[in-house]
Amino acid sequence: MSLSNITARIRKAETDAGRDPGSVTLIAVSKVQPNERVQSVLEAGHRCFGENRVQEAAGKWPDFRESYDEIDLHLIGPLQTNKARQAFELFQTIHSVDRPKLAKTIARLADETGYCPDIFLQVNTGEEDQKAGVMPADADNFVTECRALELPVKGLMCIPPVDEEPSLHFALLAKIAERNGLKGLSMGMSSDFESAIALGATHVRVGSAIFGERDYGA
């Protein structure tokens, strides 16, 4: 487990960027990780975790919540509209609101339940056909639309293309957020979170560097 190492690197990146200590939230991405690895990170005192799939989170976190207080769970993977109600029950923050239909579904559920997780809007900064998120040119309108639905939009999220310099995408996301008055920036993963912090990330999503490599065949 490398939680302490990652935490130290985040603190150094904050200092190097002239930012306040603790201004970056570390989301420990626990998708496809064995429960014993997740439990070891919980035992170390960490409470903020990220999951990609509602179904996997539903099979894991209710039990952990019985044993550990103040777990802060973030959905960082795609959300189908038919899983939105279940996501409300599990997650404190949804990072992957990527289309108007989903935004409207979340707004309806918020009206029904009187509660809504914090929201990040996913921007497809690389304009990749296979990737979710609104196009950069449509991001401003999507922010306006979600605000009109009275959603608690805290910021923007992106996943840069694997074959491009990530800092270019982090800078683009920061620019879109700034002109829309959004402070939250969910960007940066195990291989590039320090450059994301230098460009303003408020939430970094780190998995394998904390837990070890995932075994998708397990």
C-alpha positions in Angstrom: 0.0 0.0 0.0 1.4 3.4 -1.0 -1.2 5.7 0.5 1.4 7.6 2.6 3.7 8.1 -0.4 0.9 9.4 -2.6 -0.3 11.7 0.1 3.2 13.1 0.5 3.5 13.6 -3.2 0.2 15.5 -3.3 1.3 17.8 -0.4 4.6 18.5 -2.3 2.7 19.3 -5.5 0.4 21.6 -3.6 3.4 23.4 -2.1 5.2 23.6 -5.5 2.1 25.1 -7.0 1.8 27.7 -4.2 -1.4 26.2 -3.1 -2.8 25.7 0.4 -1.9 22.3 2.1 -5.0 20.1 1.9 -6.6 21.9 -1.0 -6.5 18.8 -3.1 -8.8 15.8 -2.3 -7.4 12.4 -2.9 -10.0 10.0 -4.3 -8.6 6.4 -3.8 -10.0 4.6 -6.8 -11.0 1.2 -5.5 -12.7 -0.3 -8.5 -11.9 -4.0 -9.2 -9.7 -4.1 -6.0 -10.0 -6.9 -3.5 -11.8 -6.0 -0.3 -8.8 -6.7 1.8 -6.8 -4.0 -0.1 -9.7 -1.5 0.4 -9.9 -2.4 4.0 -6.2 -1.7 4.5 -6.6 1.8 3.2 -9.6 2.3 5.4 -7.6 1.1 8.4 -4.9 3.7 7.5 -7.6 6.3 8.0 -8.5 7.3 4.5 -12.2 7.8 3.8 -12.6 9.2 0.3 -13.0 6.5 -2.4 -14.0 6.3 -6.1 -15.9 3.6 -7.9 -16.6 3.2 -11.6 -19.7 1.1 -11.5 -22.9 1.5 -9.4 -23.4 -2.3 -9.2 -19.8 -3.0 -7.9 -20.2 -0.2 -5.3 -23.5 -1.6 -4.1 -21.8 -4.9 -3.4 -19.0 -3.4 -1.5 -19.7 -0.2 0.4 -22.8 -0.8 2.5 -20.8 -3.4 4.5 -17.8 -1.1 4.9 -20.1 1.7 6.0 -21.3 -0.5 8.9 -17.7 -0.7 10.2 -16.2 2.7 9.2 -17.7 6.2 9.7 -17.6 9.1 7.4 -16.9 7.3 4.1 -17.1 9.7 1.2 -17.9 7.8 -2.0 -17.5 9.3 -5.5 -18.8 7.8 -8.7 -16.2 8.4 -11.4 -17.4 6.1 -14.1 -20.3 6.3 -16.6 -23.8 6.5 -15.1 -26.8 5.0 -16.9 -30.1 6.8 -16.2 -31.7 3.6 -14.9 -29.0 3.4 -12.2 -29.3 7.0 -11.1 -31.7 6.2 -8.2 -29.3 3.6 -6.8 -26.4 6.0 -7.3 -28.2 8.5 -5.1 -28.3 6.0 -2.3 -24.6 5.2 -2.5 -22.6 8.2 -3.6 -21.9 11.6 -2.1 -20.5 13.0 -5.4 -21.1 12.0 -9.1 -18.2 13.1 -11.4 -19.6 11.8 -14.7 -22.7 13.8 -15.5 -22.2 13.9 -19.3 -25.5 14.5 -21.1 -28.7 16.5 -20.7 -30.9 13.3 -20.3 -28.9 12.2 -17.2 -28.9 15.8 -15.8 -32.7 15.9 -16.1 -33.0 12.4 -14.4 -30.8 13.5 -11.5 -32.9 16.7 -11.1 -36.1 14.7 -11.0 -34.7 12.4 -8.4 -33.5 15.4 -6.4 -37.0 16.8 -6.4 -38.4 13.4 -5.3 -36.0 12.8 -2.5 -35.1 16.2 -1.4 -31.4 15.3 -1.7 -28.8 15.5 -4.5 -25.2 14.3 -4.6 -22.6 17.0 -5.5 -22.2 17.1 -9.3 -19.2 17.3 -11.6 -19.8 17.6 -15.4 -17.7 15.5 -17.6 -16.0 17.2 -20.6 -14.6 15.2 -23.4 -11.5 17.4 -23.8 -10.0 15.1 -26.4 -13.2 14.9 -28.5 -12.8 11.2 -28.6 -15.7 9.2 -30.2 -15.5 6.4 -27.7 -15.4 8.6 -24.6 -18.2 10.1 -22.6 -18.6 13.8 -21.9 -19.8 16.9 -23.6 -17.6 18.5 -26.2 -15.6 21.5 -25.1 -17.6 23.8 -27.4 -20.8 22.6 -25.7 -19.6 22.8 -22.1 -20.7 26.3 -21.4 -24.3 25.6 -22.5 -24.3 22.4 -20.5 -23.2 24.2 -17.3 -26.0 26.7 -17.9 -28.6 23.9 -18.4 -27.6 22.1 -15.3 -27.7 25.2 -13.2 -31.2 25.9 -14.6 -32.1 22.5 -13.2 -30.8 23.6 -9.8 -28.2 20.9 -9.7 -25.4 21.4 -7.3 -22.7 21.7 -9.9 -19.3 21.8 -8.1 -17.0 21.6 -11.1 -15.8 19.7 -14.2 -14.1 16.4 -14.8 -12.0 15.1 -17.7 -10.1 12.0 -18.7 -7.3 13.0 -21.2 -6.5 10.8 -24.2 -3.9 8.2 -23.3 -1.6 9.2 -26.2 -1.6 13.0 -25.7 0.1 15.3 -23.2 -2.4 15.4 -20.3 -1.4 18.9 -19.2 -3.0 20.4 -22.3 -6.3 18.8 -21.4 -6.0 19.9 -17.7 -5.4 23.5 -18.9 -8.4 23.4 -21.2 -10.6 22.1 -18.4 -9.4 24.7 -16.0 -10.1 27.4 -18.6 -13.7 26.2 -19.1 -14.2 26.0 -15.4 -12.9 29.5 -14.8 -15.1 31.2 -17.3 -18.1 29.5 -15.8 -17.2 30.4 -12.2 -16.6 26.7 -11.2 -13.9 25.9 -8.6 -13.9 22.1 -8.8 -11.6 20.3 -11.1 -11.6 16.5 -11.1 -8.5 15.6 -13.1 -5.3 13.7 -12.7 -4.7 10.0 -12.1 -1.8 7.8 -10.9 0.5 8.8 -13.7 -0.1 12.5 -14.0 -1.8 13.8 -10.8 1.1 16.2 -10.0 0.8 18.1 -13.3 -3.0 18.2 -12.7 -2.4 19.8 -9.3 -0.1 22.3 -10.9 -2.9 23.3 -13.2 -5.6 23.6 -10.5 -7.0 20.1 -9.8 -9.1 20.0 -6.6 -9.8 16.2 -6.9 -7.3 13.6 -8.1 -8.3 10.1 -8.8 -5.5 7.6 -7.9 -6.0 3.9 -7.9 -3.1 1.5 -8.9 -0.5 3.7 -7.3 -2.2 3.2 -3.9 -3.7 -0.3 -4.2 -1.4 -2.0 -6.7 -2.3 -3.2 -10.2 -5.8 -4.4 -10.8 -6.5 -8.0 -11.7 -9.4 -7.8 -14.1 -9.4 -11.6 -14.4 -9.9 -12.2 -10.7 
